[in-house]
Amino acid sequence: MHEPKVTLALAAAVAAFGAVAPTEADLVRYTFSFEAAAGSLDDVDFTDAAASFTLLAELEDIQPGSPRGFNVTPRSGYVTLDDASFEMESAFVDDSAVWTYSDPTDGLVIGFGLYQPFENLTLGHYDGPIGWNLATPFSGPAVAGDDVLRDIVDDGILIDGGAFRISGYGSTAIEVVLVPAPGVIAMLASSVVVRRRSSRRRD
Protein backbone atom coordinates (compact mmCIF):
# COMPACT_ATOMS: atom_id res chain seq x y z
CA MET A 1 0.00 0.00 0.00
CA HIS A 2 1.03 3.60 -0.53
CA GLU A 3 2.36 5.72 2.29
CA PRO A 4 -0.12 8.28 3.72
CA LYS A 5 -0.26 11.48 1.67
CA VAL A 6 0.84 14.90 2.90
CA THR A 7 -2.89 15.77 3.03
CA LEU A 8 -3.28 13.52 6.06
CA ALA A 9 -0.20 14.95 7.75
CA LEU A 10 -1.59 18.44 7.36
CA ALA A 11 -5.00 17.29 8.56
CA ALA A 12 -3.37 15.97 11.72
CA ALA A 13 -1.46 19.22 12.13
CA VAL A 14 -4.67 21.19 11.73
CA ALA A 15 -6.36 19.04 14.36
CA ALA A 16 -3.45 19.67 16.74
CA PHE A 17 -3.63 23.39 15.97
CA GLY A 18 -7.06 23.56 17.56
CA ALA A 19 -10.54 24.71 16.64
CA VAL A 20 -10.95 27.17 13.82
CA ALA A 21 -13.48 29.98 13.85
CA PRO A 22 -15.57 30.46 10.68
CA THR A 23 -13.96 33.86 10.10
CA GLU A 24 -10.50 32.21 10.06
CA ALA A 25 -11.41 29.39 7.67
CA ASP A 26 -12.50 29.10 4.10
CA LEU A 27 -12.33 25.32 3.77
CA VAL A 28 -14.55 22.60 5.18
CA ARG A 29 -13.62 18.92 5.45
CA TYR A 30 -16.21 16.11 5.26
CA THR A 31 -15.12 12.64 6.40
CA PHE A 32 -17.41 9.62 6.03
CA SER A 33 -15.98 6.81 8.17
CA PHE A 34 -16.77 3.07 8.32
CA GLU A 35 -15.70 0.83 11.19
CA ALA A 36 -15.28 -2.92 10.72
CA ALA A 37 -15.59 -2.31 6.99
CA ALA A 38 -15.49 -4.84 4.18
CA GLY A 39 -14.86 -4.01 0.55
CA SER A 40 -12.09 -3.77 -2.01
CA LEU A 41 -9.30 -1.42 -3.05
CA ASP A 42 -7.90 -1.84 -6.57
CA ASP A 43 -9.83 -5.16 -6.69
CA VAL A 44 -8.03 -6.45 -3.59
CA ASP A 45 -10.57 -7.42 -0.91
CA PHE A 46 -10.34 -6.29 2.70
CA THR A 47 -12.38 -7.06 5.82
CA ASP A 48 -12.71 -5.69 9.35
CA ALA A 49 -10.88 -2.50 8.37
CA ALA A 50 -11.08 1.14 9.39
CA ALA A 51 -12.04 2.85 6.13
CA SER A 52 -13.12 6.36 5.21
CA PHE A 53 -13.34 8.89 2.45
CA THR A 54 -12.75 12.61 2.87
CA LEU A 55 -13.70 15.60 0.74
CA LEU A 56 -12.44 19.19 0.98
CA ALA A 57 -14.63 22.05 -0.23
CA GLU A 58 -14.61 25.82 -0.05
CA LEU A 59 -17.21 27.46 2.16
CA GLU A 60 -18.11 29.90 -0.60
CA ASP A 61 -19.12 26.97 -2.85
CA ILE A 62 -21.92 25.80 -0.54
CA GLN A 63 -25.28 26.58 -2.12
CA PRO A 64 -28.98 26.00 -1.38
CA GLY A 65 -29.96 22.72 -2.99
CA SER A 66 -33.05 20.54 -2.92
CA PRO A 67 -35.95 21.86 -0.84
CA ARG A 68 -34.72 22.37 2.75
CA GLY A 69 -31.21 21.32 1.75
CA PHE A 70 -27.75 22.38 0.59
CA ASN A 71 -25.06 21.05 -1.72
CA VAL A 72 -21.38 21.62 -2.43
CA THR A 73 -18.96 20.44 -5.10
CA PRO A 74 -15.66 19.50 -3.43
CA ARG A 75 -12.25 20.67 -4.63
CA SER A 76 -10.30 17.52 -3.67
CA GLY A 77 -10.67 14.19 -1.91
CA TYR A 78 -8.92 11.07 -0.68
CA VAL A 79 -9.80 7.69 0.79
CA THR A 80 -8.11 5.92 3.69
CA LEU A 81 -7.77 2.25 4.54
CA ASP A 82 -6.27 1.67 7.97
CA ASP A 83 -3.03 3.72 7.86
CA ALA A 84 -2.78 4.27 4.09
CA SER A 85 -4.34 7.04 2.01
CA PHE A 86 -5.07 7.40 -1.70
CA GLU A 87 -6.00 10.50 -3.69
CA MET A 88 -9.30 10.55 -5.58
CA GLU A 89 -9.18 11.14 -9.32
CA SER A 90 -9.60 14.85 -9.99
CA ALA A 91 -12.22 14.27 -12.74
CA PHE A 92 -14.23 12.11 -10.34
CA VAL A 93 -14.15 14.83 -7.66
CA ASP A 94 -15.14 17.52 -10.17
CA ASP A 95 -18.27 15.52 -11.05
CA SER A 96 -19.29 14.87 -7.44
CA ALA A 97 -21.25 16.61 -4.71
CA VAL A 98 -22.08 16.37 -1.01
CA TRP A 99 -25.69 17.29 -0.31
CA THR A 100 -28.27 17.45 2.46
CA TYR A 101 -32.01 17.28 2.86
CA SER A 102 -33.98 17.51 6.07
CA ASP A 103 -37.49 17.81 7.47
CA PRO A 104 -39.26 16.79 10.69
CA THR A 105 -40.30 13.43 9.22
CA ASP A 106 -37.05 12.27 7.58
CA GLY A 107 -34.65 14.10 9.90
CA LEU A 108 -31.21 14.92 8.48
CA VAL A 109 -30.28 13.12 5.26
CA ILE A 110 -26.74 13.38 3.90
CA GLY A 111 -25.64 12.06 0.54
CA PHE A 112 -22.57 11.89 -1.67
CA GLY A 113 -22.73 11.13 -5.35
CA LEU A 114 -22.11 12.07 -8.97
CA TYR A 115 -23.83 14.45 -11.36
CA GLN A 116 -23.15 12.61 -14.65
CA PRO A 117 -24.50 10.01 -14.68
CA PHE A 118 -26.50 10.79 -11.55
CA GLU A 119 -25.62 8.29 -8.80
CA ASN A 120 -26.04 8.22 -5.04
CA LEU A 121 -22.80 6.60 -3.92
CA THR A 122 -23.86 6.93 -0.29
CA LEU A 123 -27.11 8.16 1.25
CA GLY A 124 -28.20 7.97 4.86
CA HIS A 125 -30.08 9.43 7.79
CA TYR A 126 -27.77 10.89 10.41
CA ASP A 127 -28.24 11.90 14.02
CA GLY A 128 -27.87 15.63 13.41
CA PRO A 129 -29.65 18.98 13.38
CA ILE A 130 -32.51 19.54 10.94
CA GLY A 131 -31.56 22.22 8.45
CA TRP A 132 -27.81 21.64 8.83
CA ASN A 133 -26.19 23.79 6.16
CA LEU A 134 -22.94 21.90 5.32
CA ALA A 135 -20.97 24.94 6.53
CA THR A 136 -20.80 24.39 10.29
CA PRO A 137 -18.89 21.75 12.28
CA PHE A 138 -20.87 18.61 12.97
CA SER A 139 -20.27 14.96 13.78
CA GLY A 140 -22.69 12.14 14.26
CA PRO A 141 -23.41 8.49 13.47
CA ALA A 142 -25.84 7.19 10.91
CA VAL A 143 -29.18 6.28 12.44
CA ALA A 144 -28.98 2.75 13.85
CA GLY A 145 -30.04 0.19 11.29
CA ASP A 146 -29.82 2.64 8.38
CA ASP A 147 -27.85 1.30 5.42
CA VAL A 148 -26.02 4.26 3.83
CA LEU A 149 -24.48 2.15 1.05
CA ARG A 150 -25.79 2.71 -2.46
CA ASP A 151 -23.72 2.65 -5.66
CA ILE A 152 -20.45 2.67 -3.70
CA VAL A 153 -20.95 -1.10 -3.41
CA ASP A 154 -20.53 -1.67 -7.16
CA ASP A 155 -19.10 1.49 -8.76
CA GLY A 156 -17.04 2.75 -5.85
CA ILE A 157 -14.94 5.89 -5.53
CA LEU A 158 -12.35 6.33 -8.25
CA ILE A 159 -8.77 6.77 -7.09
CA ASP A 160 -5.58 6.99 -9.11
CA GLY A 161 -5.23 3.56 -10.69
CA GLY A 162 -8.39 1.88 -9.41
CA ALA A 163 -11.50 2.09 -7.24
CA PHE A 164 -12.41 2.01 -3.55
CA ARG A 165 -15.58 0.08 -2.69
CA ILE A 166 -17.43 -0.54 0.56
CA SER A 167 -19.75 -3.55 0.69
CA GLY A 168 -20.43 -3.73 4.43
CA TYR A 169 -19.59 -2.17 7.78
CA GLY A 170 -20.24 -2.37 11.50
CA SER A 171 -20.96 1.34 12.04
CA THR A 172 -20.66 4.54 10.06
CA ALA A 173 -20.50 8.24 10.90
CA ILE A 174 -19.69 11.63 9.45
CA GLU A 175 -17.33 14.29 10.82
CA VAL A 176 -17.30 17.83 9.46
CA VAL A 177 -14.68 20.36 10.53
CA LEU A 178 -13.54 23.79 9.41
CA VAL A 179 -9.87 23.96 8.50
CA PRO A 180 -7.56 26.98 8.41
CA ALA A 181 -7.27 29.25 5.42
CA PRO A 182 -4.42 28.45 2.97
CA GLY A 183 -2.04 30.89 4.65
CA VAL A 184 -2.34 29.09 7.97
CA ILE A 185 -1.98 25.71 6.22
CA ALA A 186 1.25 26.94 4.61
CA MET A 187 2.51 28.00 8.03
CA LEU A 188 1.70 24.56 9.46
CA ALA A 189 3.39 22.83 6.51
CA SER A 190 6.49 24.96 7.03
CA SER A 191 6.48 24.02 10.70
CA VAL A 192 6.31 20.32 9.80
CA VAL A 193 9.29 20.70 7.47
CA VAL A 194 11.31 22.56 10.10
CA ARG A 195 10.58 19.88 12.69
CA ARG A 196 11.64 17.14 10.29
CA ARG A 197 14.91 18.94 9.54
CA SER A 198 15.59 19.50 13.24
CA SER A 199 14.92 15.84 13.93
CA ARG A 200 17.34 14.77 11.19
CA ARG A 201 20.08 17.01 12.64
CA ARG A 202 19.66 15.37 16.04
CA ASP A 203 19.92 11.96 14.36
N, C-alpha and C positions, 0 to 999 in steps of 0.2 A: 504494500500500500504506500501511497505518497505520504510525505511528511506534511504536517499541518501547515497551511498557508499563513503568510504574514497577517492576513485578515483576522485570523483567530488570535494571533499574538496581540494585535492592536485591540481587539475586542476585550481581551483579558485586561489589558492596560487601562482601557476605558472604564471597565468595571472597578478596577482598583482605584481609579481616579475619583470615583464617587458619583453621586447623583448629579444630573445635569438639568438645569432649569430650561424651560422652553425658549427663553430669550437667548440662551447661550448655545442652542442646538439648531441645526437645520436638517439633521438626518434622523430617521427612525428605523429601528431594527426589529424585524418580526422573526421569531424563532418558533417553529412548530416541532416539538420534540415527541419521540416515541420510545417508551421504555419496554424492555423485553421484546424488541422488534424482530420480525422475520421479514426477509425479502431478498433482494439481489442487488449487487453492484457490479456493473460490467459483466453481467450474466454469471457471476459467482455468488452462490447462495450464502446467506448468513442467517443465524438464529440467535435469539436471546441477546440482542445487541442494544446498545444505546445509540439511537439514530435520530437525526434531526435535519431540517433544512432551514436556512436563514435567508432573508431578503432584506436589502437595504434600500430605502426610498427617501426622497426629499420631502420635507413637510409641505413645501409649497405645491407639490404634485397631488396632494390628497384633495379629492373632489367629491361633491355630493353624487351618489350613485342611484341605485334602485330606490324606490320609495322607502323612506326611513333608513337609508343606508349611505355608505361611502365606499369609494374605491381608490386605489393608487397603483400606478405602474412602477415597479421597482427599478432601480438603476443597476443593481448587481445582486448576486446570490451565490451561495455555496451550500453543499451538503456535508454532513459529518457522519462518520461511522466509527464509534468508539473514539480513538484518539487521532484519527486521520480525517482530513478535510479535502474537498474537491470542488473546484469552481464550476458553476453552472455555465452552460454555453450562453454567450451574450445574446445571440438571436432568440434563444428560448426565453431569456429574461425579458427582452424587449417586447415579446408577444404575450406576456403574462400580466396578471393583476391579483392583488389581494383585495377582497371586498367584504362588506358587512351588510347585514339586514337585521332588523330587530323590531319586535312589537310585543305587547303583553302576552300574546298567546304563544308565539314561537320562542320568545326570549332573544338572546343574542346568537346570531348565526354568523360564522366566519368561514369564508371560502378562499381557495387559491386555485387559479386555473388559467387557461389560455383563451385568447380572443379568436384566433384563426388556426384550425377550426375550433369552435367553442367547446371547451371541456372543463368540467369541474374535476381537478386532480384531487382536491380534498374539500370536504364540506361538512361542517358539524355545528352542533349547538354547544356553546361554552358557558361556563358559570361566570358571567360578567355583566356589566351594566347595560341596560337597554339604551340604545342611542349612542353607544360608544363610537367615537369618530375617527378611529385609526391614528389619531395624532397625539394621544396621551398615553402615558405608561399604563400597562395593564398586564396581569398574568393570571391564568386560571386554567383549570382542567376542562376537558370535554365533559359534557354531562354523562354520568355513569350509564353505561349500556349503549351510548350513541356511537355508531360506527362512522368515523369521519372519512374512511377510505372510499374513493371513487375511482377515477381513471388512473390514479397513481399505481394501482395494482398491476395494470397491464402496460400502460404507456410510460409511466414513470416520469422522473425529472431528468432532463438531458444535461449531462456533464461532458467535459472534454473527453472524447473517446468512448462514451458509452451512456448508460442510463442507471438511475437510482430508483429502485422500486420498493415499496412497502406492501406486504401482503397480510400482515397481522401484527398485533402489538398487545401488550398488557395494559398500558395506560398511555394517554396522550394529553398534551397541554400546549398552550401558547404563552410566550413571554414577549412583551413589547417594551422596549426601552428607547429613550432618547439618547443620542450619542453626540459628542462634542462636534462643533463646527470644524471644517477642514484645518483651520489654523491650529486649533488645539490638538487635533490628531497628528499633525506634523510635529508639534512639540513633543508629544508622547513618543512618536516614532524616533525622533532624535534622541530622546532620553534612553530608549531601549538600545540604540546603537552605542551610545556612550557607555552604558552599563556593560554591554558585551565586550567593548574594547578594554574597559577597566579590568574586567574579569580575566581577559586573555593576558593582560600585563602581569597580573598576580600569578597566573599559571606559569 
